Amino acid sequence: VAHALNNAREALERKLAESASQEKLLRGLADSLDLPAPPQRIEVYDNSHIQGTHPVGAMIVAGPDGFQKAQYRKFNIRDTDMTPGDDYAMMREVLTRRFRRLLRDSKGDNPPQRPDLVIIDGGAGQLNVARDILAELGLAEIALLAVSKGPDRDAGRERFHLPGKPAFSLEPRHPVLYFLQRLRDEAHRFAIGSHRTRRKGAVATSPLDAIDGIGPKRKRALLNHFGSAKDVSRAGLTDLKAVPGISAAAAQRIYDHFNAPD
């Protein structure tokens, strides 16, 4: 019993120490960004795609208790008219969906906590997109920060962007710099993982499954080459024959499948 009590006490002491350290970081963040108070809810956004295919937006949440993984959200990009790889358009869709939902939910009896700080992976362009959306939705009071990679994309040389202010950097080894890097890296990790999940789902269930002789290996080759089943369906016979692992006969079957008369 004494051993169990000692373990519990040590665990509590570690938790209190971690909490105190997190509070100190949040106070430092507030000082660095000139916020009125240490943020209690930080939302960080990032996008992930490969050449514009299977695009996914991701939101992570952090606060005094560290990362709040139960509140992470992913957003499968729905706009099919978007130019592939348009990061501004993806960010616009993600933030619009997120904050319209927040406003709807805020009308209920148990309104959700609003973020004190929104962090965007990107530069001044992404920051302007976020600022415009929050202003349109009447949420301009939410603080914004964009984090862009520095020269040569070196960690530690990030540039930070605040609305209406010149971009700035933090001193190397500054605790707030490390904290912001952790937030950005966690958002990046979650975005990449969400993108992989979506991509695997697209490979697992695809219109290509209905074509005789197109198994998992050929399906992967087609999706890797064209990016999506929709682009495969639009491909010409010559383009299909150029895919590694796709024979002339297989290319003909694929072409005929998608171009058969109604």
N, C-alpha and C positions, 0 to 999 in steps of 0.2 A: 504493500500500500504506500509506504514511504517513498519507494522508487517511482511509483506511478505519479505521486504528488509532485515529486521533484521534476520529473519529465514535463508535467503539465505547467509547472511554474516557469521552467526554462523556455518552453514553447511560447508562453504568454510574454515573457521578457523579450524574446526575439521579435514577436509580433509588434510589441510596443516600440521597440527600437526601429523596426522597418517603417512603422507608421510615422514616427518622429522624423526619420530621414526623408520620407515622401513629402511630409508637410514642409520640410525645409526646402526641398526642390521646388515645390509649388510656390512658395514665397519668393524664391529666387527667380522663378519664371515670371511671376507677376511683376517683379522689379525690372527684369530685363525688357519686358514688353509694355511696361507702363500700364498694367492692368489695375483696376481699383481694388482688387482683392485676389488672393490666391484662387485659381479656378478649382471648382469642385467637380466639374464634369468637362472633360476634354474629349472632343470627337476628332479623329484623324481619318482623312479620306485618301484613297489611292485607287488607280485603275490598273487593270492587267489585260493584255491581249497579245496575240502573236500575229503581226501583220494585219491587225484589225479584226481577226476572227475570234469568235466566242468571247466577246468583250465582257468584262465583269468589273463592277465598282465595288469597293470594300470600305466599310466603316469600322473602326475600332474605338473603344471607349476606355478612358483612364481617369483616375481621380485619387483622392487621398488613400484609398485602399489598393492602389496599383491598377493593373489591367482588369477590366470588368468583362471577362470573355463571354459571359452569358448574354451580354448586350451587343455583341458584335453583330453586324448585318452585312449581307452581300446583296448586290443588285445586278441581276442579269440585264444587260442593256437591251432595251426593247425596240429602239428606233431603227427600223430596217432601212430607212432612207439616208442614214448617217454615212458620211464618207468614212471608209474603213480607216481606223487609226486616228480619228479626230478626237484628241484628248479633251479639247475644250467642250465639244458636244457631249462627250461621255460624262464629264464632270457636271455639265449643266443638267443632264437628265438625272444623275444620281442625287444631286443636291435638291433639285426640284421635288423629286419623289419623297426624299427623306423629310424635308421641312414642310411640305404640304401634309404629309401624314402626321407630323408633330402638331400642326395647327388643328387638324381634325380631332386628334386624340386629346388635345388640351381643352376641348369643349365638354368633356365628360366629367364625372364626379371625382375621378382620380387622375388628374393631369400628370403627364410624365415630366421628369426633370429636364429642363432645357440646358443645352451646353453653355458654359461661360466662354469657351474658347473653341473655335473650329480651326484645325490645321489642315492645309492642303499640300499634297506633294506636287510641287511645281513652282513656277516663277510668277512674274507680275501678271501674265496673261490669265493663268488659272485663278489668281487672286481676284482679278477684275470680274471674272465670271461669277465667282462665289459672292463677291460684294453686291453685284447687280441682282442676283437671285434673292439674297436675304433682304435687300432693299425692297424689291417687288413684293415680297411676302410680308413686309412690315416687321422684319426681324433684324433691322440694321444695328440694334444694340449689341448683338452677339459679336464678340471680338474675333478677328480673323488673322491668320498668319499663314504665309506660304513659305515652303522650304525648298530651295533649289540647290542642285549640286554645284559646287564651286569649280574653279579651273581644274581641268583634267579629271573631273568627277571624283576628286579625292575626298574621302571622309575627313572631317575636321575643317574643311574649307567651304562649308555650306554658306549660302547666302540666304538671308531672311528678309521677307517682304511684308510690310504692314501697310494698310491703306493710307495713302496720302503722305507717306514718309519714304526717304531714300532707303535702298537696300543696305543691309549691314551684316557684319559677321560677328561672331563671338570669339573670344580668346581661346586658343587651343587649351585643352584640359579644363575648360570652364565646366563646372558641374551641370549647368543648364544646357550647355551644348551636348554633353553626353546624354542628358535626359531627352532632349529633342531628337537626337539620333535614335535612341531606343524606341521612341514613339513612332518615328518614321519607319524604322526597320520592321517593327511589329505590324504596321499597316501594310507594308510591302509583302511581308511573309503571308499575311492573311489573304491579300489580294491574289497573289500567285497561287496559293492553295485553292482558292475559290475558282480561279480560272482553270486549273487542272481538273477539278471536279466537273466543271461544265464541259470541258473538252472531252473528257472520258465518257460523259453521258451522251455527247453527240456521236461519238464513235460507237457506243453500245447500241443506240437506237437511231437508225438512219434510213432514209429512202433507198439507199444503196443495198440494204438487206433484201430488197425485193427482186434483185437482179441475179439470175442464175450464174453461178460460177464466181461470184464476188464474195469471197470470204473475208475474215478479219484482216488478213495481211494486205490484200489488195485494197480493202476499204481504207485502211490506214494510209496506204500509199497515195490513194486518190485525195483524201482529206489533207494530207500533208502538202501535196502538190498544189491543189486548188484552194484550200482553206475552208471550204464548206461544201455540203451536198448540193446546195443551191447553185454554187459556181460550177460543180461537176455537171449538173443538169444543163447548164448553158454552154458547155464546152463543145467545140467542134471535134470532128473525128480525128483530125491531124493532131490536135492538142491532147486528146485522150491517148493516142498512140505514143506520145512522147513521155508519158508517165512511166518511170522505172517499175518494172514488174507487170505491166499491163500489155498483154499480147495484142496483136492486130485483131484477133477474133474477139477477145474480151472487150476491146475498145468499141468494136462494132456492136456488140450486145448492149453495152452501156449507152451508146449513142441511139440505138434503135429504141431502147426502153424509154428514154426521155423525149424522143421525137416521133413516137408512134402517132398516127392520126387518131383523133378522138372518135 
